[in-house]
Amino acid sequence: MIYALGFGSNKSSKIGNKFSNYKFTVSELNKRNIRVITKSNLYITSPKDMTLASENFINAALIIETSLKPLKLIYILKEIEKIMGRVTYKKNSSRSCDLDILLVKDQKNISVRDHNHFLEVPHPRMKDRAFVMLPLNDICPNWYMGNEKVTVSQCLKSQSISDKMYKSVKRL
C-alpha cells in the first residue's frame, strides 16, 4: 500500500533537535521495511490549538510504501513516537515526534478500531490545517481526499484556510 504521512516536531529529543528528529524518523521508517518514496519540503509553523506548546514546529509530509495494513502501520508510527520520547497523555503539548496517516493512495475512507487505537483516513482535521495541506500538496497534489471527488490541490485551494494561517507557515 502507498500512504501519505504527516510529520511534526517542536521539541528536542534524545536524538537531537527538531531537524534531527525528522531525519531519525525517516531512517526508522526505512529500517522497518517502510520505504520512504517522496518527502515534502520542510515547513516552520506556529503551534495551533496548543496551550502547552511554545516552540514552532517543523512539519513535513512523506509518501511511503509498505505491505502493512493501516492499523499495523499506526502501531509502528506510535512506536517510533515513543522511542523519541513522545508523551501522548499530555494533550496539546509539545512533542518531539508526531506521525499521522493522512491518506492512502487510491483508497476510499478508512475507519478501523481496536482496543488501543481508532484510525480515520483521511485524517479528519487535515483539511483545516495549512501545516498539513501545504506539505501534502508538495508531494501528492492529485491524490483524492478519500471518498470526496476532490484532489489535495483542489481541496487546498477551496478550503477556508485563513490568510493568517497561510502566513504562519513558512517553507524552509
C-alpha positions as CSV (number, residue, x, y, z in Angstrom):
1,M,0.0,0.0,0.0
2,I,1.1,3.6,-0.6
3,Y,0.4,6.1,2.2
4,A,0.9,9.8,2.8
5,L,2.1,10.5,6.3
6,G,2.3,13.8,8.2
7,F,5.3,14.6,10.5
8,G,5.6,17.3,13.1
9,S,8.1,18.2,15.8
10,N,8.5,21.2,18.1
11,K,10.7,19.8,20.8
12,S,14.2,18.2,21.0
13,S,14.5,14.6,21.9
14,K,17.3,12.3,23.0
15,I,18.1,12.1,19.2
16,G,18.7,15.8,18.9
17,N,16.8,18.9,17.7
18,K,13.7,19.0,15.6
19,F,15.6,18.5,12.4
20,S,17.4,15.5,13.8
21,N,14.1,14.1,14.9
22,Y,12.9,14.4,11.3
23,K,16.0,12.6,9.9
24,F,15.7,9.9,12.5
25,T,12.1,9.3,11.7
26,V,12.8,8.8,8.0
27,S,15.6,6.5,8.9
28,E,13.4,4.5,11.3
29,L,10.7,4.1,8.8
30,N,13.2,2.7,6.2
31,K,14.6,0.3,8.8
32,R,11.2,-1.1,9.4
33,N,10.6,-2.0,5.7
34,I,8.5,1.1,5.3
35,R,10.1,2.6,2.2
36,V,10.1,6.4,2.0
37,I,9.4,7.3,-1.6
38,T,9.0,11.1,-1.5
39,K,9.5,13.8,1.1
40,S,7.9,17.3,1.0
41,N,9.6,20.5,1.7
42,L,10.0,21.2,5.4
43,Y,7.8,24.0,6.9
44,I,8.1,26.0,10.0
45,T,4.7,26.7,11.7
46,S,3.5,28.1,14.9
47,P,1.6,25.9,17.3
48,K,-2.1,25.6,16.6
49,D,-4.6,24.9,19.4
50,M,-1.8,24.1,21.8
51,T,-1.9,25.8,25.1
52,L,1.1,23.9,26.4
53,A,3.4,24.3,23.4
54,S,5.7,27.3,22.9
55,E,8.2,26.5,20.2
56,N,7.5,26.5,16.5
57,F,7.0,23.2,14.7
58,I,8.7,21.8,11.7
59,N,6.2,19.9,9.6
60,A,6.5,17.7,6.5
61,A,4.7,15.0,4.6
62,L,6.0,11.7,3.3
63,I,4.9,9.2,0.7
64,I,5.7,5.7,1.9
65,E,5.2,2.2,0.5
66,T,4.7,-0.8,2.7
67,S,2.8,-4.1,2.9
68,L,1.3,-3.1,6.3
69,K,-2.4,-2.5,6.7
70,P,-3.4,0.8,8.2
71,L,-3.8,-0.4,11.8
72,K,-0.5,-2.2,11.9
73,L,1.2,0.9,10.4
74,I,-0.2,3.2,13.1
75,Y,1.2,0.9,15.7
76,I,4.6,1.2,14.2
77,L,4.3,5.0,13.9
78,K,3.3,5.3,17.6
79,E,6.2,3.1,18.5
80,I,8.6,5.5,16.7
81,E,7.0,8.4,18.5
82,K,7.5,6.6,21.8
83,I,11.2,5.9,21.0
84,M,11.6,9.6,20.5
85,G,10.0,10.5,23.9
86,R,6.5,11.4,22.8
87,V,4.2,11.7,25.8
88,T,0.7,11.1,24.5
89,Y,-1.2,11.6,27.7
90,K,-0.5,15.4,27.6
91,K,-3.0,16.7,25.1
92,N,-2.0,19.9,23.2
93,S,1.6,19.8,24.5
94,S,5.0,20.0,22.8
95,R,6.2,16.8,21.1
96,S,9.4,15.5,19.7
97,C,7.6,13.5,17.0
98,D,4.0,13.4,15.8
99,L,3.2,11.0,13.0
100,D,-0.2,10.6,11.3
101,I,-1.6,8.6,8.4
102,L,-3.2,11.3,6.2
103,L,-4.2,9.4,3.1
104,V,-4.0,6.1,1.4
105,K,-3.4,6.2,-2.4
106,D,-6.4,5.1,-4.4
107,Q,-8.4,4.2,-1.3
108,K,-11.8,5.4,0.0
109,N,-12.3,6.5,3.6
110,I,-10.9,4.0,6.1
111,S,-12.2,3.7,9.7
112,V,-10.7,1.0,11.9
113,R,-10.7,0.5,15.6
114,D,-9.1,-1.9,18.1
115,H,-8.7,-1.8,21.9
116,N,-5.9,0.9,21.6
117,H,-6.5,3.0,18.5
118,F,-9.2,4.5,16.4
119,L,-7.9,5.4,13.0
120,E,-9.7,7.5,10.4
121,V,-8.2,8.1,6.9
122,P,-8.3,10.7,5.5
123,H,-7.2,12.3,8.8
124,P,-10.4,14.1,10.0
125,R,-8.9,17.5,10.7
126,M,-6.3,17.8,8.0
127,K,-8.3,20.0,5.6
128,D,-8.4,22.8,8.2
129,R,-4.6,22.8,8.8
130,A,-2.4,24.6,6.4
131,F,0.6,22.9,8.1
132,V,-0.7,19.6,6.9
133,M,-2.1,20.5,3.5
134,L,0.8,22.6,2.2
135,P,3.4,19.8,2.6
136,L,0.9,17.2,1.3
137,N,0.3,19.3,-1.8
138,D,4.1,19.3,-2.4
139,I,4.1,15.5,-2.9
140,C,0.6,14.3,-3.9
141,P,-1.5,17.2,-5.2
142,N,-3.5,14.9,-7.5
143,W,-4.5,12.3,-4.8
144,Y,-8.1,12.2,-4.0
145,M,-9.3,13.0,-0.5
146,G,-10.9,9.7,0.4
147,N,-14.5,9.5,-0.8
148,E,-14.5,13.1,-1.9
149,K,-14.3,13.8,-5.6
150,V,-11.7,16.5,-4.9
151,T,-7.9,16.3,-5.0
152,V,-5.5,17.6,-2.4
153,S,-4.7,20.6,-4.6
154,Q,-8.3,21.4,-5.2
155,C,-9.1,21.0,-1.5
156,L,-6.3,23.3,-0.5
157,K,-7.5,26.0,-3.0
158,S,-11.1,25.7,-1.9
159,Q,-10.7,25.4,1.8
160,S,-11.3,28.4,4.1
161,I,-7.8,28.2,5.5
162,S,-7.3,31.8,6.5
163,D,-4.6,34.2,5.2
164,K,-3.3,34.4,8.8
165,M,-2.9,30.6,8.9
166,Y,-1.1,30.6,5.5
167,K,1.3,33.3,6.7
168,S,2.1,31.2,9.8
169,V,3.5,28.5,7.6
170,K,6.9,29.2,6.1
171,R,8.7,26.8,3.7
172,L,12.4,26.1,4.5
